[in-house]
Amino acid sequence: MEVDRVQSIASSMIDYIPSEFVRSEKERPGTTTHLGPAPDIPTVDLSDPDFGQVLQKMVKASKEWGIFQLVNHGIPEEVIRKLQAVGKEFFELPQEEKEAYARDPNSGSLEGYGTKLQKDLDGKKSWVDFFFHIVWPPSRINFAVWPKKPAAYRECNEEYTKYLHDVVDKILGALSEGLGVERNTLKNAVGGQNLEYMLKINYYPPCPRPDLTLGVVQHTDMSALTLLVPNEVQGLQVFKDGIWFDAKYIPNALIVHIGDQIEILSNGIYKSVLHRSTVNKEKARMSWPVFCEPPPETVVGPIPELLGEDNPPKFKTKSFKDYQYCKLNKLPQ
């Protein structure tokens, strides 16, 4: 076993958590979460027949927030429900069955079942287990790492991915238009038809001291876009205007994060959202983010049409593979 799984640790904890999960005072959600009135994350209705209005809202949210909730997105409720059901069933399997899919930390791949992902400079751990696997493009899918149980797992994930393409294309097209460039600019810059969709299932077990720990520490996503399906248990928090506050749960909404690669390509016009995950004392929280990422060798930098004497590049141009390595190992970009 690579490490002790949080799900196993949680099942033996009654009223305390191991010290390696206790965050510093400045990170603890019990003392850093804003308790007063807080703004709602912007909501964008993709079914609005006035696409100019949709574009305007999406662009404004991406510039000012780096995150929005997408409703009436065209993915059937039943497709999302099945995606959630098979993911939940996997995490309810006996531990030894899940371990058959354990990721190899020396493989260079993120795919598989795991617990620790990023290097933590303070040696702390996060209250989460996860499963990563690529769901698109077909040439990059390795079905050997996908769960065989439940039997419907593959079918449900493929069906969800099929619907996701149209949503991703609409978002990237709108964000390109918002920059004043051709509609296909951002999609082409992040790999075109080879844009990779990496699914992650996050499983945050019930925790006796949710005030002291985090499911995922504060971070921005290294992707271009992240489209996330949450379950009904509150947990996502966003940092804006100097405060951490909860993202309201909207049934069947997709939560769209602007990732680092879109911030880089837009030369900072769009913001990669700073966020974190908290955990719950009574219930398991789960989420299904899909990270839309450039292929590893794709070189990403600010779009040349946006640059000039009064707007020099704010970011380095580098391959996504190099960016990812620096991000995961907490090295300067």
Secondary structure, DSSP 8 states (H G I E B T S, - for coil): --S--HHHHHHH-SS---GGG---TTT-HHHHB--S------EEETT-S-HHHHHHHHHHHHHHTSEEEEES-S--HHHHHHHHHHHHHHHTS-HHHHHTTB--TTSS---EEES--S--TT----S-EEEEEEEESGGG--GGGS---STTHHHHHHHHHHHHHHHHHHHHHHHHHHTTS-TTHHHHHTTGGG-EEEEEEEEE---S-TTT--SEEEE--SSSEEEEEE-SS--EEEEETTEEEE----TT-EEEEE-HHHHHHTTTSS----EEE---SSS-EEEEEEEEE--TT-EE---GGG-BTTB---S--EEHHHHHHHHHTT---
